[in-house]
Amino acid sequence: MRPVIQFLAYAMSSLAVFQRLDRDRIGITRVSPNWWSGLALLAYLAMPSASLAADTSASEAGFYVFMNHVALKNFDDVYTTALSQDYVDGAAIMLEWKAFEPQPDVYDWSDLDRWVEKAVTLHKKLSIGVVGGWFTPDWLYGSGYGVPKNSFNYDRSRRESACTILTLPSFWHPVYLREYGKMMAALSQHLRGLQGPGLPSGAVYKALRVVKLSGINNTTEELRVDATKPDNGPCQQSDAAAIWAQAGFTPDKVIAAWKTIAEDTAKAFPDKILSVDVIHRGAFPSIDNGGRVVPPTRDAPDDLTEKILNIAVPMYRDRLMVQWDALWQGKPPQEVLDSGAHGARIGWQMNGFMGVWGGSGCVYKPFHTAACNNLADFQSILDNGINYGGRYIEIHAPNANTDFAPAFQAAHSRLLR
């Protein structure tokens, strides 16, 4: 009888939460306070769901060394040293889709396996994501698949020094979504069966704590596409909004595509925490559901990102982690904090202001970043992330050194508490 009482108490408290949420920034329609609504909510909560079925008792908390696909193939000493630190709890591995599925249903997991086995042998946790966007396999654009390809002149550096022809798919296309879902299912199957040297059966999959809800990307794992404005600089950046409008981009298509990716990933990894990495502004072009380019309603936060979070937070509840990838000394984006206030977990990645070899830096005046002047300034970034509710923080390998070790060690016990 006691479990029934506990369930009813939980359901009633959840109903109260649903009634409150419409007053806050993560918008959910108010539930009318009648008994029919109560019964409907009880029925909803009683149904099996991805969130309630997930075993998230194994905590994701800790410092994770961020590793993109370039890092997996290079920089062995830097990343091996970082993973070996006693205050490092895991590896956050971001894969480039085209790098490991060069042909349809043909997978090369060798780079992933090497680092996964090293991390698990060191008793570290795992966080894994797959970046689409610019790293979409070329065969998806070919005959038999026919995913539309959109090209942009793009300045990757924002310093007019790294001009790129950026190719992105129409990610709402059903074939793109189908193949991304198939690939995530294959990744899950591979990790379940991976037997590293000297590791017990199932150790790799058990070490996996977080799976990124990626797939709608530019060049990183963050939820975004090219949204640049045209300019006359050396890169001659494209009018991204005009290109996307011509391709058929609408907010409803983006939301539906994100939900499909989330549902397929949740199905492939039913017992893992799901993370969506967001940026604060400029994630998407301002286009309405009629396909018209319109002025943004405000500068920040990004409207479409907020709409997706409005759906994601109640959809996955505490199985969802919302992450921002530029943690510094200042206040992080409010939309991430709002997500945390309404049940999602909060994650951070420390800023990469100092590049591949420098890692995180400090902001000492507006629009000016530099290497942190002292240990206390670096420590303040870690404390800021923890104070704002983060228990999962991705760090950059160059910072996992003797200079910053005292800051990590001081923050580590707080992070795991």
FILUM-37346 format. One record per residue (C-alpha): x, y, z; residue number from 1; chain; residue in three letters. Coordinates in steps of 0.05 Angstrom, whole numbers. Layout:
<rs>
c1 c2 c3 sedo lomar milo
X Y Z NUM A ALA
...
</rs>
This chain:
<rs>
c1 c2 c3 sedo lomar milo
0 0 0 1 A MET
57 47 15 2 A ARG
82 51 -57 3 A PRO
12 70 -79 4 A VAL
9 126 -28 5 A ILE
78 150 -50 6 A GLN
56 149 -123 7 A PHE
-6 189 -108 8 A LEU
33 239 -68 9 A ALA
83 246 -125 10 A TYR
27 254 -175 11 A ALA
-8 308 -134 12 A MET
57 346 -125 13 A SER
70 340 -199 14 A SER
2 369 -214 15 A LEU
18 429 -170 16 A ALA
83 438 -207 17 A VAL
48 436 -275 18 A PHE
-1 489 -249 19 A GLN
57 535 -230 20 A ARG
100 528 -292 21 A LEU
60 575 -336 22 A ASP
81 633 -294 23 A ARG
154 621 -310 24 A ASP
198 625 -371 25 A ARG
196 552 -388 26 A ILE
124 556 -413 27 A GLY
74 501 -400 28 A ILE
-1 510 -406 29 A THR
-35 514 -339 30 A ARG
-73 451 -317 31 A VAL
-144 468 -295 32 A SER
-155 449 -222 33 A PRO
-211 399 -231 34 A ASN
-212 326 -217 35 A TRP
-214 307 -291 36 A TRP
-147 341 -300 37 A SER
-121 305 -239 38 A GLY
-142 238 -266 39 A LEU
-112 254 -334 40 A ALA
-46 272 -302 41 A LEU
-47 208 -260 42 A LEU
-59 168 -322 43 A ALA
-2 204 -357 44 A TYR
46 191 -300 45 A LEU
25 119 -295 46 A ALA
43 106 -367 47 A MET
113 80 -382 48 A PRO
158 137 -405 49 A SER
229 147 -427 50 A ALA
242 189 -366 51 A SER
211 144 -313 52 A LEU
241 81 -344 53 A ALA
311 109 -343 54 A ALA
358 87 -288 55 A ASP
393 153 -273 56 A THR
413 135 -202 57 A SER
485 127 -225 58 A ALA
507 199 -221 59 A SER
537 236 -279 60 A GLU
570 285 -231 61 A ALA
643 303 -240 62 A GLY
696 335 -284 63 A PHE
699 306 -355 64 A TYR
756 319 -403 65 A VAL
726 345 -468 66 A PHE
751 308 -530 67 A MET
728 321 -601 68 A ASN
744 276 -659 69 A HIS
809 312 -676 70 A VAL
831 300 -604 71 A ALA
817 226 -611 72 A LEU
865 220 -669 73 A LYS
919 267 -642 74 A ASN
946 297 -577 75 A PHE
953 229 -543 76 A ASP
999 253 -488 77 A ASP
957 314 -470 78 A VAL
893 274 -463 79 A TYR
924 214 -430 80 A THR
954 260 -377 81 A THR
887 296 -367 82 A ALA
848 231 -359 83 A LEU
898 205 -309 84 A SER
885 261 -259 85 A GLN
850 239 -195 86 A ASP
801 298 -198 87 A TYR
779 278 -269 88 A VAL
717 234 -268 89 A ASP
705 221 -341 90 A GLY
715 233 -415 91 A ALA
666 273 -457 92 A ALA
676 246 -527 93 A ILE
646 281 -587 94 A MET
647 242 -652 95 A LEU
642 267 -723 96 A GLU
590 226 -758 97 A TRP
624 223 -826 98 A LYS
690 201 -794 99 A ALA
663 134 -770 100 A PHE
608 118 -821 101 A GLU
643 130 -887 102 A PRO
593 85 -924 103 A GLN
521 69 -906 104 A PRO
519 20 -848 105 A ASP
595 11 -850 106 A VAL
625 34 -784 107 A TYR
697 45 -762 108 A ASP
697 51 -686 109 A TRP
772 45 -678 110 A SER
786 116 -654 111 A ASP
728 114 -606 112 A LEU
746 46 -578 113 A ASP
818 65 -563 114 A ARG
798 122 -519 115 A TRP
737 90 -489 116 A VAL
778 30 -466 117 A GLU
832 76 -438 118 A LYS
780 117 -399 119 A ALA
744 56 -371 120 A VAL
809 22 -352 121 A THR
824 85 -312 122 A LEU
755 77 -278 123 A HIS
727 139 -312 124 A LYS
656 153 -334 125 A LYS
636 168 -405 126 A LEU
595 221 -441 127 A SER
586 212 -516 128 A ILE
554 250 -572 129 A GLY
554 250 -648 130 A VAL
558 315 -687 131 A VAL
520 319 -753 132 A GLY
518 386 -789 133 A GLY
583 398 -825 134 A TRP
603 326 -809 135 A PHE
544 294 -843 136 A THR
568 236 -887 137 A PRO
574 255 -960 138 A ASP
535 194 -982 139 A TRP
472 223 -952 140 A LEU
473 277 -1005 141 A TYR
480 225 -1062 142 A GLY
433 184 -1103 143 A SER
389 137 -1065 144 A GLY
387 184 -1005 145 A TYR
378 253 -1033 146 A GLY
384 296 -970 147 A VAL
387 369 -993 148 A PRO
454 403 -983 149 A LYS
459 477 -965 150 A ASN
525 515 -972 151 A SER
547 578 -936 152 A PHE
608 623 -937 153 A ASN
627 621 -864 154 A TYR
680 654 -821 155 A ASP
695 601 -768 156 A ARG
743 644 -729 157 A SER
702 709 -726 158 A ARG
770 742 -739 159 A ARG
765 738 -815 160 A GLU
820 687 -818 161 A SER
786 619 -826 162 A ALA
739 623 -885 163 A CYS
701 559 -900 164 A THR
649 535 -948 165 A ILE
603 506 -895 166 A LEU
557 450 -919 167 A THR
496 433 -877 168 A LEU
439 386 -891 169 A PRO
365 402 -889 170 A SER
363 364 -823 171 A PHE
287 359 -822 172 A TRP
290 314 -884 173 A HIS
262 245 -866 174 A PRO
321 207 -894 175 A VAL
370 248 -853 176 A TYR
330 234 -790 177 A LEU
323 161 -807 178 A ARG
397 151 -818 179 A GLU
417 191 -756 180 A TYR
370 147 -714 181 A GLY
399 83 -745 182 A LYS
470 107 -730 183 A MET
453 121 -657 184 A MET
422 52 -650 185 A ALA
486 22 -680 186 A ALA
529 62 -631 187 A LEU
488 36 -573 188 A SER
494 -35 -597 189 A GLN
570 -27 -606 190 A HIS
581 1 -536 191 A LEU
538 -53 -504 192 A ARG
580 -107 -537 193 A GLY
648 -74 -532 194 A LEU
695 -118 -491 195 A GLN
759 -80 -475 196 A GLY
823 -117 -454 197 A PRO
818 -136 -381 198 A GLY
749 -104 -373 199 A LEU
689 -143 -348 200 A PRO
631 -154 -396 201 A SER
586 -93 -400 202 A GLY
636 -47 -365 203 A ALA
638 3 -423 204 A VAL
563 12 -429 205 A TYR
556 16 -353 206 A LYS
608 72 -351 207 A ALA
568 112 -401 208 A LEU
528 164 -363 209 A ARG
509 219 -414 210 A VAL
489 217 -487 211 A VAL
484 282 -525 212 A LYS
421 301 -563 213 A LEU
460 325 -623 214 A SER
445 320 -697 215 A GLY
423 392 -710 216 A ILE
491 424 -712 217 A ASN
537 473 -745 218 A ASN
609 451 -730 219 A THR
603 433 -657 220 A THR
556 390 -614 221 A GLU
514 451 -596 222 A GLU
442 458 -620 223 A LEU
449 509 -676 224 A ARG
457 520 -751 225 A VAL
490 576 -790 226 A ASP
453 640 -777 227 A ALA
504 691 -801 228 A THR
487 757 -834 229 A LYS
519 776 -900 230 A PRO
581 819 -898 231 A ASP
635 846 -945 232 A ASN
694 820 -905 233 A GLY
746 773 -933 234 A PRO
700 713 -922 235 A CYS
641 746 -956 236 A GLN
594 712 -908 237 A GLN
528 688 -935 238 A SER
459 712 -918 239 A ASP
443 648 -880 240 A ALA
370 666 -867 241 A ALA
357 674 -942 242 A ALA
390 607 -957 243 A ILE
351 571 -903 244 A TRP
285 603 -924 245 A ALA
298 579 -995 246 A GLN
312 509 -967 247 A ALA
244 507 -932 248 A GLY
267 520 -860 249 A PHE
211 534 -810 250 A THR
209 532 -734 251 A PRO
158 476 -734 252 A ASP
203 433 -778 253 A LYS
262 445 -731 254 A VAL
222 427 -669 255 A ILE
195 363 -702 256 A ALA
265 343 -724 257 A ALA
293 354 -655 258 A TRP
238 313 -623 259 A LYS
252 256 -672 260 A THR
327 257 -656 261 A ILE
312 259 -581 262 A ALA
262 202 -585 263 A GLU
309 158 -627 264 A ASP
367 172 -580 265 A THR
326 159 -518 266 A ALA
303 93 -548 267 A LYS
375 72 -565 268 A ALA
399 92 -495 269 A PHE
339 82 -450 270 A PRO
377 84 -385 271 A ASP
423 143 -397 272 A LYS
419 218 -383 273 A ILE
405 258 -446 274 A LEU
440 325 -455 275 A SER
425 383 -501 276 A VAL
480 434 -510 277 A ASP
453 504 -525 278 A VAL
482 572 -542 279 A ILE
453 636 -516 280 A HIS
437 674 -580 281 A ARG
442 668 -654 282 A GLY
430 593 -657 283 A ALA
379 596 -713 284 A PHE
359 645 -768 285 A PRO
295 685 -754 286 A SER
245 653 -801 287 A ILE
171 643 -786 288 A ASP
127 583 -802 289 A ASN
107 615 -867 290 A GLY
179 612 -889 291 A GLY
188 688 -885 292 A ARG
251 720 -858 293 A VAL
229 764 -800 294 A VAL
265 809 -750 295 A PRO
282 772 -685 296 A PRO
234 787 -629 297 A THR
292 801 -583 298 A ARG
368 795 -581 299 A ASP
372 741 -528 300 A ALA
359 686 -514 301 A PRO
348 651 -580 302 A ASP
273 643 -590 303 A ASP
274 575 -624 304 A LEU
322 546 -572 305 A THR
273 567 -518 306 A GLU
215 534 -554 307 A LYS
254 469 -558 308 A ILE
271 473 -484 309 A LEU
198 486 -469 310 A ASN
183 418 -500 311 A ILE
245 381 -476 312 A ALA
242 397 -401 313 A VAL
172 368 -388 314 A PRO
185 313 -440 315 A MET
244 283 -404 316 A TYR
243 316 -335 317 A ARG
304 298 -292 318 A ASP
331 252 -346 319 A ARG
348 314 -387 320 A LEU
410 356 -377 321 A MET
414 426 -408 322 A VAL
486 448 -419 323 A GLN
521 513 -439 324 A TRP
591 508 -467 325 A ASP
624 574 -448 326 A ALA
627 575 -372 327 A LEU
664 636 -346 328 A TRP
663 681 -284 329 A GLN
597 715 -302 330 A GLY
525 694 -298 331 A LYS
507 638 -347 332 A PRO
446 641 -393 333 A PRO
379 647 -358 334 A GLN
346 595 -402 335 A GLU
394 542 -375 336 A VAL
380 563 -304 337 A LEU
305 562 -317 338 A ASP
310 492 -344 339 A SER
344 471 -280 340 A GLY
291 504 -238 341 A ALA
238 462 -272 342 A HIS
271 394 -264 343 A GLY
327 387 -314 344 A ALA
398 375 -294 345 A ARG
448 430 -309 346 A ILE
515 419 -343 347 A GLY
572 464 -365 348 A TRP
632 462 -410 349 A GLN
687 510 -389 350 A MET
701 564 -440 351 A ASN
754 552 -493 352 A GLY
775 625 -498 353 A PHE
849 608 -503 354 A MET
843 557 -559 355 A GLY
867 485 -568 356 A VAL
932 494 -530 357 A TRP
908 543 -476 358 A GLY
838 518 -458 359 A GLY
799 563 -411 360 A SER
813 636 -398 361 A GLY
784 694 -358 362 A CYS
745 755 -379 363 A VAL
775 817 -347 364 A TYR
737 870 -387 365 A LYS
681 867 -439 366 A PRO
702 832 -503 367 A PHE
772 820 -477 368 A HIS
795 751 -455 369 A THR
862 729 -430 370 A ALA
896 673 -393 371 A ALA
873 675 -321 372 A CYS
920 718 -280 373 A ASN
922 673 -220 374 A ASN
894 609 -190 375 A LEU
838 646 -153 376 A ALA
810 673 -219 377 A ASP
810 604 -250 378 A PHE
779 575 -187 379 A GLN
723 627 -192 380 A SER
700 596 -259 381 A ILE
693 527 -227 382 A LEU
658 556 -166 383 A ASP
611 595 -211 384 A ASN
589 532 -247 385 A GLY
576 495 -182 386 A ILE
541 554 -149 387 A ASN
493 558 -208 388 A TYR
473 485 -200 389 A GLY
520 447 -246 390 A GLY
545 379 -223 391 A ARG
573 360 -291 392 A TYR
629 403 -319 393 A ILE
670 390 -382 394 A GLU
741 416 -377 395 A ILE
795 425 -429 396 A HIS
856 380 -427 397 A ALA
909 435 -427 398 A PRO
882 460 -360 399 A ASN
890 393 -326 400 A ALA
960 409 -304 401 A ASN
998 423 -240 402 A THR
984 498 -243 403 A ASP
908 489 -239 404 A PHE
905 423 -200 405 A ALA
892 458 -133 406 A PRO
831 493 -162 407 A ALA
802 428 -190 408 A PHE
816 391 -126 409 A GLN
783 444 -83 410 A ALA
721 443 -127 411 A ALA
718 368 -136 412 A HIS
687 349 -69 413 A SER
634 404 -78 414 A ARG
618 378 -148 415 A LEU
606 307 -124 416 A LEU
567 327 -62 417 A ARG
</rs>
